[in-house]
């Protein structure tokens, strides 16, 4: 079984090393995975990607849903792992654990931690709690920062809707049978840059509005400056 690791990227020269080093240092057999980066950068991201001897395939990027779909369209694997370009992880077995879990589930995610901000770390703990509750709500919530999918089901569900300007990950994950959804014990790390961009209170309001509008598709098609 092959895992296709798909990373959307746009001007990530300050971050892309973290996720690629995390993958490189994982306990993985080279012929059991591939890395596909859907890139739309104008900075030095491409040069950094090419400096890694990981056989990385680079395809056209674009808005996040489009970039992810572009990567999936050329994926050879039976399983897909969508992972953001600004994350890292220290558990060398995290991806192996994902592969094992995907043998029994259609959608697998993990928990989030913040690497440099205690307040954001607290908010991420709430996010992790909501992920667990989502199984009871019958609408699985998976963050696109680390989202493992059975490829067959991914395409049956139509992939990520390119009309969504944000939360395309949740809008897709909630279509999955909650009995086929799993959350790994492990963590991925990211920083507080999204909170810096939108403001702490702005992000709290953003999460609240997302919850209120979770059944309103038109809301997620509006540009709110998240990306």
N, CA, C and O of each residue as an XYZ file, in Angstrom:
908
protein
N       0.840     -1.186      0.000
C       0.000      0.000      0.000
C       0.884      1.249      0.000
O       1.834      1.348      0.777
N       0.563      2.189     -0.871
C       1.346      3.422     -0.987
C       0.551      4.603     -0.444
O      -0.654      4.716     -0.670
N       1.237      5.468      0.267
C       0.639      6.697      0.784
C       1.139      7.874     -0.041
O       2.346      8.036     -0.222
N       0.231      8.690     -0.538
C       0.591      9.916     -1.247
C       0.429     11.092     -0.291
O      -0.674     11.381      0.171
N       1.535     11.764     -0.001
C       1.531     12.916      0.904
C       1.417     14.176      0.057
O       2.296     14.465     -0.755
N       0.343     14.920      0.244
C       0.036     16.072     -0.604
C       0.115     17.353      0.214
O      -0.555     17.489      1.238
N       0.938     18.289     -0.243
C       1.187     19.526      0.498
C       0.873     20.732     -0.392
O       1.567     20.954     -1.384
N      -0.156     21.514     -0.059
C      -0.387     22.769     -0.785
C       0.604     23.817     -0.295
O       0.892     23.898      0.899
N       1.123     24.619     -1.219
C       2.168     25.564     -0.823
C       2.072     26.848     -1.630
O       1.873     26.829     -2.845
N       2.219     27.966     -0.924
C       2.299     29.275     -1.582
C       3.168     30.190     -0.730
O       2.757     30.616      0.350
N       4.355     30.489     -1.210
C       5.290     31.388     -0.516
C       5.553     30.938      0.921
O       5.322     31.677      1.878
N       6.041     29.709      1.038
C       6.271     29.093      2.347
C       7.757     28.906      2.630
O       8.140     27.936      3.283
N       8.601     29.820      2.149
C      10.045     29.662      2.315
C      10.475     29.622      3.780
O      11.534     29.079      4.095
N       9.675     30.184      4.669
C      10.021     30.175      6.091
C       9.478     28.960      6.836
O       9.762     28.779      8.020
N       8.699     28.126      6.147
C       8.031     27.020      6.832
C       8.264     25.647      6.198
O       8.299     24.641      6.907
N       8.422     25.594      4.891
C       8.383     24.318      4.178
C       9.451     23.336      4.656
O       9.251     22.125      4.568
N      10.579     23.835      5.159
C      11.616     22.941      5.666
C      11.107     22.102      6.840
O      11.469     20.934      6.983
N      10.268     22.710      7.674
C       9.793     22.010      8.864
C       9.021     20.755      8.533
O       9.285     19.693      9.095
N       8.066     20.867      7.623
C       7.255     19.696      7.300
C       8.062     18.671      6.513
O       7.886     17.469      6.710
N       8.947     19.125      5.622
C       9.745     18.175      4.847
C      10.766     17.448      5.730
O      11.010     16.257      5.541
N      11.354     18.151      6.678
C      12.260     17.477      7.620
C      11.504     16.476      8.488
O      12.023     15.405      8.801
N      10.277     16.826      8.876
C       9.474     15.902      9.682
C       9.195     14.622      8.923
O       9.275     13.529      9.484
N       8.864     14.756      7.639
C       8.623     13.574      6.804
C       9.919     12.789      6.605
O       9.943     11.564      6.720
N      10.994     13.517      6.306
C      12.286     12.877      6.059
C      12.757     12.067      7.260
O      13.358     11.005      7.098
N      12.488     12.561      8.458
C      12.943     11.896      9.682
C      11.984     10.821     10.180
O      12.247     10.171     11.191
N      10.877     10.636      9.472
C       9.906      9.617      9.877
C      10.398      8.219      9.521
O      11.231      8.035      8.633
N       9.860      7.248     10.235
C      10.202      5.858      9.952
C       9.347      5.360      8.785
O       8.324      4.705      8.984
N       9.781      5.680      7.573
C       9.038      5.303      6.386
C       9.952      4.598      5.395
O      11.135      4.924      5.288
N       9.405      3.641      4.680
C      10.140      2.953      3.613
C       9.905      3.738      2.328
O       8.763      4.075      2.015
N      10.962      4.034      1.582
C      10.889      4.961      0.454
C       9.891      4.548     -0.621
O       9.291      5.411     -1.261
N       9.703      3.246     -0.833
C       8.780      2.832     -1.896
C       7.346      2.692     -1.391
O       6.479      2.193     -2.109
N       7.097      3.130     -0.161
C       5.752      3.057      0.395
C       5.069      4.421      0.469
O       3.936      4.524      0.939
N       5.758      5.472      0.002
C       5.126      6.783      0.014
C       5.707      7.648     -1.101
O       6.785      7.375     -1.630
N       4.968      8.688     -1.438
C       5.419      9.708     -2.374
C       5.009     11.071     -1.819
O       4.047     11.178     -1.057
N       5.743     12.104     -2.206
C       5.418     13.465     -1.779
C       5.073     14.284     -3.007
O       5.833     14.344     -3.973
N       3.912     14.913     -2.948
C       3.451     15.777     -4.028
C       3.205     17.163     -3.445
O       2.427     17.311     -2.503
N       3.857     18.172     -3.996
C       3.650     19.547     -3.531
C       2.980     20.333     -4.638
O       3.516     20.453     -5.740
N       1.806     20.869     -4.341
C       1.072     21.713     -5.278
C       1.438     23.150     -4.953
O       0.934     23.727     -3.989
N       2.319     23.724     -5.761
C       2.936     25.002     -5.398
C       2.509     26.151     -6.309
O       2.320     25.992     -7.515
N       2.365     27.318     -5.675
C       2.003     28.539     -6.404
C       2.837     29.704     -5.862
O       2.327     30.803     -5.647
N       4.132     29.439     -5.645
C       4.993     30.399     -4.965
C       5.714     31.339     -5.926
O       5.974     31.012     -7.084
N       6.028     32.534     -5.389
C       6.856     33.492     -6.118
C       8.128     33.821     -5.339
O       8.927     34.650     -5.772
N       8.315     33.168     -4.183
C       9.525     33.387     -3.379
C      10.495     32.221     -3.618
O      10.519     31.656     -4.712
N      11.278     31.863     -2.626
C      12.292     30.808     -2.780
C      11.805     29.418     -2.375
O      12.611     28.506     -2.194
N      10.506     29.255     -2.236
C       9.969     27.964     -1.794
C      10.410     26.818     -2.697
O      10.834     25.772     -2.205
N      10.316     27.000     -3.998
C      10.664     25.927     -4.941
C      12.121     25.498     -4.787
O      12.430     24.307     -4.818
N      13.010     26.470     -4.622
C      14.431     26.140     -4.456
C      14.656     25.308     -3.202
O      15.468     24.383     -3.205
N      13.945     25.630     -2.139
C      14.068     24.876     -0.895
C      13.540     23.459     -1.085
O      14.160     22.494     -0.634
N      12.404     23.336     -1.747
C      11.834     22.016     -2.015
C      12.827     21.152     -2.791
O      13.031     19.983     -2.461
N      13.439     21.727     -3.816
C      14.361     20.975     -4.671
C      15.655     20.591     -3.950
O      16.386     19.713     -4.410
N      15.938     21.249     -2.821
C      17.143     20.911     -2.062
C      16.989     19.616     -1.269
O      17.973     19.069     -0.770
N      15.747     19.123     -1.151
C      15.484     17.880     -0.431
C      15.533     16.704     -1.407
O      14.880     16.719     -2.451
N      16.300     15.708     -1.057
C      16.420     14.516     -1.891
C      15.334     13.511     -1.504
O      15.609     12.457     -0.932
N      14.100     13.871     -1.835
C      12.966     13.037     -1.446
C      12.118     12.637     -2.653
O      11.025     12.095     -2.490
N      12.613     12.899     -3.856
C      11.846     12.543     -5.049
C      10.517     13.265     -5.132
O       9.525     12.695     -5.586
N      10.490     14.511     -4.699
C       9.244     15.274     -4.609
C       8.722     15.619     -6.000
O       9.461     16.091     -6.864
N       7.440     15.370     -6.190
C       6.780     15.765     -7.437
C       6.100     17.120     -7.207
O       5.348     17.283     -6.247
N       6.367     18.089     -8.090
C       5.781     19.421     -7.966
C       4.731     19.605     -9.054
O       5.007     19.412    -10.237
N       3.522     19.980     -8.640
C       2.422     20.223     -9.575
C       1.880     21.625     -9.342
O       2.171     22.225     -8.307
N       1.103     22.160    -10.270
C       0.543     23.512    -10.088
C      -0.320     23.605     -8.845
O      -1.052     22.676     -8.506
N      -0.220     24.745     -8.170
C      -1.012     24.980     -6.973
C      -2.213     25.856     -7.259
O      -2.912     25.665     -8.254
N      -2.450     26.823     -6.375
C      -3.615     27.685     -6.486
C      -4.265     27.830     -5.133
O      -3.626     27.530     -4.124
N      -5.519     28.280     -5.059
C      -6.245     28.297     -3.778
C      -6.175     26.924     -3.120
O      -6.110     25.909     -3.812
N      -6.187     26.886     -1.811
C      -5.939     25.638     -1.093
C      -6.778     24.446     -1.568
O      -6.212     23.374     -1.785
N      -8.108     24.583     -1.740
C      -8.869     23.418     -2.217
C      -8.395     22.941     -3.586
O      -8.315     21.738     -3.838
N      -8.080     23.893     -4.471
C      -7.617     23.547     -5.816
C      -6.260     22.853     -5.750
O      -6.041     21.848     -6.425
N      -5.347     23.392     -4.934
C      -4.016     22.806     -4.802
C      -4.103     21.370     -4.292
O      -3.430     20.478     -4.810
N      -4.923     21.155     -3.291
C      -5.059     19.801     -2.751
C      -5.623     18.850     -3.798
O      -5.139     17.729     -3.952
N      -6.646     19.301     -4.517
C      -7.231     18.462     -5.569
C      -6.223     18.180     -6.680
O      -6.186     17.074     -7.219
N      -5.409     19.175     -7.022
C      -4.377     18.973     -8.051
C      -3.403     17.888     -7.640
O      -3.013     17.048     -8.450
N      -3.012     17.913     -6.365
C      -2.115     16.877     -5.872
C      -2.753     15.508     -5.899
O      -2.121     14.525     -6.283
N      -4.025     15.445     -5.486
C      -4.729     14.158     -5.453
C      -4.907     13.585     -6.845
O      -4.924     12.366     -7.017
N      -5.042     14.456     -7.847
C      -5.317     13.992     -9.211
C      -4.149     13.206     -9.808
O      -4.351     12.417    -10.731
N      -2.939     13.408     -9.300
C      -1.771     12.675     -9.831
C      -1.240     11.654     -8.824
O      -0.222     11.008     -9.071
N      -1.921     11.512     -7.705
C      -1.451     10.609     -6.639
C      -1.539      9.149     -7.066
O      -2.524      8.723     -7.669
N      -0.500      8.394     -6.746
C      -0.458      6.968     -7.062
C      -0.901      6.102     -5.880
O      -1.172      4.912     -6.038
N      -0.969      6.702     -4.718
C      -1.229      5.928     -3.512
C      -2.660      5.471     -3.345
O      -3.582      6.024     -3.945
N      -2.834      4.447     -2.516
C      -4.162      3.988     -2.120
C      -4.750      4.920     -1.067
O      -5.966      5.028     -0.910
N      -3.837      5.598     -0.342
C      -4.236      6.537      0.701
C      -3.641      7.906      0.409
O      -2.584      8.025     -0.210
N      -4.344      8.935      0.869
C      -3.881     10.308      0.701
C      -3.688     10.947      2.065
O      -4.531     10.799      2.949
N      -2.586     11.654      2.239
C      -2.388     12.468      3.439
C      -2.236     13.910      2.998
O      -1.244     14.277      2.368
N      -3.227     14.727      3.332
C      -3.133     16.157      3.096
C      -2.527     16.784      4.347
O      -3.059     16.641      5.447
N      -1.419     17.472      4.166
C      -0.736     18.069      5.308
C      -0.281     19.479      4.919
O       0.214     19.689      3.812
N      -0.448     20.431      5.816
C      -0.109     21.819      5.509
C       1.397     22.043      5.504
O       2.153     21.319      6.152
N       1.809     23.052      4.764
C       3.236     23.333      4.599
C       3.856     24.029      5.801
O       5.076     24.180      5.861
N       3.035     24.458      6.762
C       3.576     25.178      7.919
C       3.527     24.359      9.200
O       3.615     24.916     10.295
N       3.387     23.030      9.075
C       3.342     22.195     10.271
C       4.627     21.384     10.405
O       5.409     21.270      9.461
N       4.827     20.831     11.579
C       5.946     19.918     11.830
C       5.493     18.924     12.887
O       4.482     19.127     13.559
N       6.256     17.848     13.022
C       5.936     16.876     14.070
C       7.218     16.146     14.442
O       8.136     16.013     13.633
N       7.260     15.678     15.678
C       8.456     15.011     16.194
C       8.268     13.509     16.350
O       9.245     12.776     16.505
N       7.033     13.046     16.310
C       6.755     11.612     16.428
C       7.104     10.923     15.113
O       6.389     11.085     14.124
N       8.181     10.168     15.090
C       8.656      9.542     13.855
C       7.726      8.439     13.363
O       7.853      7.976     12.229
N       6.795      8.020     14.209
C       5.852      6.978     13.811
C       4.477      7.533     13.452
O       3.554      6.769     13.169
N       4.336      8.852     13.462
C       3.012      9.437     13.249
C       2.418      9.006     11.907
O       1.257      8.601     11.852
N       3.192      9.086     10.832
C       2.662      8.714      9.521
C       2.456      7.211      9.422
O       1.488      6.763      8.809
N       3.350      6.425     10.015
C       3.139      4.971     10.044
C       1.845      4.627     10.773
O       1.092      3.754     10.342
N       1.594      5.320     11.876
C       0.357      5.095     12.625
C      -0.866      5.461     11.783
O      -1.904      4.802     11.849
N      -0.722      6.521     10.995
C      -1.802      6.922     10.099
C      -2.091      5.834      9.077
O      -3.248      5.482      8.848
N      -1.032      5.297      8.458
C      -1.207      4.250      7.447
C      -1.913      3.033      8.046
O      -2.815      2.464      7.432
N      -1.498      2.647      9.236
C      -2.123      1.505      9.911
C      -3.602      1.773     10.159
O      -4.440      0.895      9.957
N      -3.923      3.000     10.602
C      -5.312      3.346     10.931
C      -6.186      3.399      9.677
O      -7.366      3.051      9.721
N      -5.600      3.836      8.558
C      -6.365      3.944      7.320
C      -6.740      2.589      6.741
O      -7.549      2.514      5.816
N      -6.172      1.534      7.264
C      -6.582      0.198      6.821
C      -7.971     -0.146      7.345
O      -8.647     -1.027      6.813
N      -8.388      0.561      8.395
C      -9.680      0.279      9.026
C     -10.650      1.462      9.000
O     -11.826      1.312      9.332
N     -10.154      2.632      8.606
C     -10.989      3.840      8.586
C     -10.817      4.570      7.259
O      -9.829      4.374      6.552
N     -11.798      5.417      6.932
C     -11.740      6.185      5.688
C     -11.118      7.558      5.858
O     -10.564      8.114      4.910
N     -11.207      8.106      7.063
C     -10.677      9.441      7.337
C      -9.996      9.430      8.697
O     -10.585      9.014      9.695
N      -8.753      9.891      8.727
C      -7.977      9.903      9.968
C      -7.281     11.249     10.114
O      -6.659     11.738      9.172
N      -7.385     11.840     11.287
C      -6.688     13.093     11.565
C      -5.909     12.938     12.871
O      -5.795     11.835     13.405
N      -5.379     14.037     13.376
C      -4.686     14.003     14.668
C      -4.923     15.342     15.366
O      -5.689     16.174     14.880
N      -4.274     15.540     16.489
C      -4.481     16.746     17.286
C      -3.478     17.836     16.924
O      -2.437     17.574     16.322
N      -3.820     19.065     17.306
C      -2.974     20.227     17.044
C      -2.336     20.745     18.320
O      -2.945     20.702     19.390
N      -1.109     21.235     18.205
C      -0.455     21.984     19.273
C       0.172     23.230     18.658
O       0.524     23.245     17.478
N       0.307     24.273     19.472
C       0.981     25.482     19.001
C       2.400     25.492     19.533
O       2.641     25.185     20.700
N       3.333     25.845     18.670
C       4.747     25.779     19.025
C       5.264     27.018     19.737
O       6.354     26.982     20.308
N       4.505     28.124     19.718
C       5.089     29.364     20.234
C       4.115     30.307     20.923
O       4.424     31.486     21.094
N       2.932     29.812     21.326
C       1.940     30.731     21.903
C       0.999     29.951     22.811
O       0.239     29.108     22.336
N       1.041     30.221     24.097
C       0.232     29.467     25.054
C      -1.263     29.701     24.866
O      -2.063     28.781     25.038
N      -1.643     30.937     24.512
C      -3.059     31.229     24.300
C      -3.593     30.452     23.102
O      -4.670     29.858     23.161
N      -2.826     30.465     22.018
C      -3.232     29.697     20.844
C      -3.239     28.204     21.176
O      -4.087     27.456     20.689
N      -2.298     27.784     21.998
C      -2.271     26.388     22.429
C      -3.561     25.994     23.129
O      -4.080     24.898     22.919
N      -4.079     26.900     23.968
C      -5.349     26.637     24.652
C      -6.488     26.525     23.650
O      -7.339     25.644     23.769
N      -6.507     27.417     22.663
C      -7.552     27.376     21.636
C      -7.462     26.086     20.834
O      -8.484     25.508     20.466
N      -6.239     25.633     20.562
C      -6.076     24.375     19.840
C      -6.562     23.189     20.667
O      -7.059     22.209     20.112
N      -6.422     23.271     21.986
C      -6.963     22.197     22.826
C      -8.484     22.134     22.703
O      -9.076     21.055     22.721
N      -9.107     23.309     22.577
C     -10.561     23.335     22.345
C     -10.891     22.721     20.987
O     -11.870     21.989     20.844
N     -10.061     23.032     20.000
C     -10.236     22.453     18.670
C     -10.156     20.928     18.739
O     -10.963     20.230     18.124
N      -9.184     20.416     19.488
C      -9.025     18.966     19.614
C     -10.239     18.336     20.291
O     -10.666     17.240     19.928
N     -10.792     19.045     21.283
C     -11.969     18.551     21.982
C     -13.178     18.514     21.047
O     -13.963     17.567     21.069
N     -13.317     19.561     20.224
C     -14.425     19.612     19.276
C     -14.312     18.485     18.252
O     -15.320     17.912     17.838
N     -13.073     18.168     17.845
C     -12.890     17.037     16.924
C     -13.449     15.751     17.517
O     -14.117     14.978     16.830
N     -13.172     15.530     18.793
C     -13.676     14.323     19.440
C     -15.198     14.329     19.527
O     -15.844     13.304     19.309
N     -15.768     15.497     19.848
C     -17.223     15.597     19.947
C     -17.904     15.400     18.599
O     -19.056     14.973     18.531
N     -17.178     15.716     17.525
C     -17.793     15.657     16.199
C     -18.241     14.241     15.832
O     -19.163     14.074     15.034
N     -17.607     13.238     16.398
C     -18.041     11.862     16.144
C     -19.445     11.645     16.700
O     -20.255     10.941     16.098
N     -19.729     12.258     17.859
C     -21.046     12.127     18.468
C     -22.086     12.932     17.709
O     -23.264     12.576     17.679
N     -21.635     14.028     17.090
C     -22.527     14.899     16.326
C     -22.850     14.306     14.965
O     -23.638     14.873     14.209
N     -22.240     13.157     14.648
C     -22.450     12.457     13.373
C     -21.898     13.226     12.180
O     -22.193     12.884     11.035
N     -21.095     14.269     12.437
C     -20.476     15.031     11.352
C     -18.997     15.217     11.677
O     -18.620     16.215     12.291
N     -18.161     14.269     11.273
C     -16.733     14.323     11.612
C     -16.082     15.641     11.226
O     -16.328     16.184     10.149
N     -15.251     16.140     12.120
C     -14.506     17.378     11.871
C     -13.026     17.044     11.843
O     -12.444     16.660     12.858
N     -12.423     17.195     10.674
C     -10.987     16.973     10.528
C     -10.332     18.243     10.034
O     -10.816     18.869      9.091
N      -9.242     18.628     10.658
C      -8.483     19.763     10.171
C      -7.666     19.353      8.951
O      -7.087     18.267      8.912
N      -7.628     20.237      7.955
C      -6.868     19.955      6.744
C      -5.371     19.991      6.956
O      -4.605     19.621      6.067
N      -4.946     20.438      8.142
C      -3.510     20.469      8.442
C      -2.921     19.068      8.469
O      -1.730     18.891      8.214
N      -3.747     18.069      8.777
C      -3.322     16.661      8.788
C      -4.566     15.827      8.572
O      -5.340     15.596      9.502
N      -4.756     15.380      7.353
C      -6.023     14.752      6.968
C      -5.742     13.543      6.087
O      -5.438     13.689      4.903
N      -5.843     12.354      6.664
C      -5.604     11.125      5.916
C      -6.895     10.578      5.347
O      -7.888     10.456      6.065
N      -6.896     10.242      4.052
C      -8.114      9.818      3.373
C      -7.897      8.529      2.600
O      -6.837      8.312      2.014
N      -8.910      7.679      2.606
C      -8.993      6.592      1.640
C      -9.226      7.250      0.281
O     -10.216      7.960      0.099
N      -8.320      7.020     -0.677
C      -8.403      7.759     -1.949
C      -9.705      7.480     -2.697
O     -10.285      8.390     -3.290
N     -10.161      6.250     -2.674
C     -11.389      5.914     -3.393
C     -12.552      6.741     -2.876
O     -13.320      7.295     -3.662
N     -12.687      6.827     -1.559
C     -13.792      7.597     -0.980
C     -13.601      9.092     -1.266
O     -14.573      9.797     -1.540
N     -12.363      9.576     -1.203
C     -12.096     10.987     -1.472
C     -12.685     11.406     -2.812
O     -13.342     12.442     -2.909
N     -12.452     10.607     -3.836
C     -12.976     10.950     -5.158
C     -14.476     10.706     -5.263
O     -15.173     11.421     -5.983
N     -14.977      9.700     -4.547
C     -16.425      9.477     -4.541
C     -17.162     10.679     -3.945
O     -18.274     11.003     -4.362
N     -16.533     11.334     -2.968
C     -17.139     12.505     -2.333
C     -16.902     13.789     -3.131
O     -17.432     14.845     -2.784
N     -16.112     13.697     -4.191
C     -15.892     14.851     -5.043
C     -14.703     15.706     -4.675
O     -14.508     16.771     -5.262
N     -13.887     15.261     -3.702
C     -12.726     16.041     -3.290
C     -13.120     17.324     -2.599
O     -14.253     17.467     -2.140
N     -12.176     18.274     -2.520
C     -12.431     19.566     -1.882
C     -13.178     20.476     -2.854
O     -12.792     20.605     -4.015
N     -14.235     21.098     -2.376
C     -15.028     21.978     -3.227
C     -14.261     23.280     -3.466
O     -14.023     24.024     -2.514
N     -13.866     23.576     -4.708
C     -13.080     24.784     -4.986
C     -13.857     26.081     -4.792
O     -13.271     27.163     -4.814
N     -15.171     25.981     -4.602
C     -15.977     27.187     -4.375
C     -15.824     27.718     -2.948
O     -16.112     28.883     -2.676
N     -15.369     26.849     -2.045
C     -15.229     27.279     -0.658
C     -13.964     28.111     -0.487
O     -12.892     27.745     -0.970
N     -14.108     29.232      0.206
C     -12.980     30.127      0.453
C     -12.275     29.802      1.769
O     -11.171     30.285      2.020
N     -12.904     28.993      2.598
C     -12.321     28.544      3.863
C     -13.149     27.366      4.358
O     -14.269     27.147      3.896
N     -12.596     26.612      5.296
C     -13.278     25.460      5.917
C     -13.648     24.363      4.916
O     -14.560     23.576      5.167
N     -12.948     24.312      3.792
C     -13.205     23.245      2.832
C     -12.891     21.878      3.431
O     -13.440     20.866      2.997
N     -12.003     21.848      4.434
C     -11.676     20.582      5.086
C     -12.873     20.046      5.874
O     -13.228     18.873      5.750
N     -13.493     20.907      6.685
C     -14.656     20.469      7.463
C     -15.825     20.108      6.556
O     -16.516     19.117      6.795
N     -16.051     20.908      5.517
C     -17.185     20.664      4.632
C     -17.052     19.309      3.933
O     -18.059     18.695      3.580
N     -15.828     18.843      3.735
C     -15.612     17.515      3.164
C     -15.672     16.438      4.238
O     -16.301     15.397      4.046
N     -15.021     16.688      5.364
C     -14.935     15.640      6.390
C     -16.299     15.277      6.971
O     -16.518     14.133      7.371
N     -17.214     16.243      7.020
C     -18.518     15.948      7.625
C     -19.368     15.010      6.770
O     -20.399     14.518      7.227
N     -18.940     14.760      5.533
C     -19.647     13.822      4.665
C     -19.284     12.368      4.967
O     -19.952     11.446      4.499
N     -18.227     12.172      5.747
C     -17.732     10.821      6.026
C     -18.559     10.169      7.137
O     -18.969     10.830      8.091
N     -18.791      8.885      6.999
C     -19.473      8.111      8.031
C     -18.688      8.237      9.340
O     -17.506      7.892      9.371
N     -19.314      8.723     10.426
C     -18.580      8.899     11.689
C     -17.980      7.613     12.228
O     -17.018      7.649     12.995
N     -18.537      6.481     11.834
C     -17.969      5.198     12.263
C     -16.700      4.850     11.496
O     -15.985      3.913     11.852
N     -16.425      5.617     10.435
C     -15.227      5.395      9.628
C     -14.224      6.531      9.817
O     -13.339      6.742      8.988
N     -14.378      7.250     10.914
C     -13.535      8.412     11.227
C     -12.745      8.135     12.495
O     -13.297      7.657     13.486
N     -11.432      8.438     12.461
C     -10.572      8.165     13.615
C      -9.625      9.340     13.864
O      -9.251     10.065     12.942
N      -9.250      9.508     15.128
C      -8.315     10.564     15.528
C      -7.116      9.912     16.207
O      -7.263      9.221     17.215
N      -5.923     10.140     15.646
C      -4.709      9.594     16.235
C      -4.390     10.290     17.554
O      -4.819     11.420     17.788
N      -3.642      9.614     18.405
C      -3.225     10.209     19.679
C      -2.137     11.270     19.480
O      -1.956     12.135     20.337
N      -1.423     11.211     18.370
C      -0.295     12.100     18.153
C      -0.685     13.539     17.837
O      -1.860     13.860     17.663
N       0.345     14.407     17.767
C       0.144     15.834     17.532
C       0.985     16.302     16.349
O       2.040     15.741     16.052
N       0.490     17.347     15.681
C       1.311     18.143     14.793
C       1.410     19.534     15.396
O       0.534     19.958     16.150
N       2.471     20.236     15.063
C       2.716     21.558     15.627
C       2.643     22.624     14.539
O       3.103     22.413     13.416
N       2.067     23.756     14.881
C       2.082     24.924     14.017
C       2.220     26.156     14.896
O       2.120     26.060     16.119
N       2.450     27.315     14.282
C       2.640     28.507     15.114
C       1.382     29.372     15.111
O       0.300     28.908     14.751
N       1.531     30.619     15.512
C       0.368     31.489     15.695
C       0.170     32.475     14.552
O      -0.497     33.495     14.731
N       0.735     32.192     13.382
C       0.708     33.203     12.321
C      -0.702     33.549     11.859
O      -0.966     34.697     11.500
N      -1.617     32.575     11.861
C      -2.987     32.874     11.455
C      -3.647     33.815     12.457
O      -4.451     34.668     12.083
N      -3.300     33.652     13.732
C      -3.867     34.521     14.770
C      -3.281     35.921     14.679
O      -3.970     36.909     14.936
N      -2.015     36.001     14.314
C      -1.391     37.312     14.134
C      -2.051     38.048     12.967
O      -2.291     39.253     13.044
N      -2.338     37.330     11.905
C      -2.938     37.942     10.722
C      -4.356     38.440     10.993
O      -4.705     39.565     10.638
N      -5.168     37.592     11.624
C      -6.580     37.930     11.809
C      -6.886     38.529     13.180
O      -7.988     39.024     13.417
N      -5.900     38.480     14.081
C      -6.134     38.951     15.439
C      -6.712     37.837     16.295
O      -7.461     36.992     15.804
N      -6.365     37.836     17.571
C      -6.832     36.761     18.456
C      -8.353     36.774     18.573
O      -9.007     35.739     18.440
N      -8.898     37.944     18.820
C     -10.355     38.042     18.954
C     -11.015     37.740     17.610
O     -12.092     37.146     17.556
N     -10.358     38.153     16.530
C     -10.885     37.867     15.200
C     -10.976     36.372     14.940
O     -11.936     35.904     14.328
N      -9.982     35.620     15.401
C      -9.999     34.167     15.207
C     -11.070     33.511     16.071
O     -11.714     32.554     15.642
N     -11.264     34.021     17.288
C     -12.328     33.479     18.146
C     -13.685     33.687     17.475
O     -14.516     32.780     17.436
N     -13.896     34.894     16.948
C     -15.163     35.178     16.254
C     -15.296     34.308     15.009
O     -16.386     33.850     14.667
N     -14.168     34.087     14.341
C     -14.172     33.243     13.148
C     -14.644     31.826     13.481
O     -15.513     31.283     12.798
N     -14.073     31.227     14.533
C     -14.475     29.882     14.943
C     -15.957     29.848     15.328
O     -16.674     28.904     14.996
N     -16.408     30.900     16.038
C     -17.797     30.958     16.486
C     -18.746     31.037     15.294
O     -19.760     30.340     15.252
N     -18.409     31.899     14.313
C     -19.257     32.039     13.127
C     -19.285     30.753     12.313
O     -20.318     30.384     11.756
N     -18.148     30.077     12.248
C     -18.109     28.803     11.532
C     -19.068     27.800     12.153
O     -19.761     27.068     11.447
N     -19.100     27.773     13.481
C     -19.990     26.843     14.183
C     -21.448     27.182     13.904
O     -22.260     26.297     13.634
N     -21.771     28.464     13.973
C     -23.156     28.885     13.736
C     -23.602     28.587     12.304
O     -24.770     28.284     12.061
N     -22.669     28.676     11.366
C     -23.015     28.530      9.949
C     -22.634     27.166      9.376
O     -22.538     27.005      8.160
N     -22.418     26.191     10.249
C     -21.890     24.919      9.782
C     -22.797     24.219      8.772
O     -22.338     23.347      8.034
N     -24.071     24.588      8.728
C     -24.995     23.998      7.755
C     -25.363     24.969      6.638
O     -26.272     24.705      5.850
N     -24.658     26.085      6.576
C     -24.925     27.118      5.583
C     -23.782     27.173      4.578
O     -22.778     27.843      4.818
N     -23.924     26.480      3.467
C     -22.849     26.390      2.485
C     -22.446     27.749      1.931
O     -21.262     27.995      1.697
N     -23.403     28.620      1.722
C     -23.103     29.919      1.120
C     -22.124     30.731      1.963
O     -21.339     31.512      1.426
N     -22.170     30.549      3.272
C     -21.265     31.286      4.153
C     -19.805     30.954      3.843
O     -18.946     31.836      3.863
N     -19.530     29.697      3.560
C     -18.150     29.261      3.334
C     -17.653     29.593      1.926
O     -16.479     29.395      1.613
N     -18.547     30.096      1.086
C     -18.160     30.518     -0.255
C     -17.792     32.006     -0.298
O     -17.408     32.531     -1.343
N     -17.914     32.672      0.848
C     -17.589     34.098      0.924
C     -16.119     34.293      1.273
O     -15.576     33.581      2.117
N     -15.488     35.242      0.634
C     -14.095     35.571      0.927
C     -14.016     36.387      2.207
O     -14.593     37.470      2.297
N     -13.297     35.860      3.202
C     -13.184     36.573      4.485
C     -11.731     36.911      4.828
O     -11.444     37.419      5.912
N     -10.823     36.625      3.898
C      -9.414     36.948      4.120
C      -8.662     35.964      4.984
O      -7.610     36.297      5.531
N      -9.188     34.739      5.121
C      -8.529     33.753      5.972
C      -7.152     33.365      5.416
O      -6.168     33.317      6.154
N      -7.097     33.088      4.104
C      -5.840     32.680      3.504
C      -5.011     33.896      3.101
O      -3.909     33.745      2.574
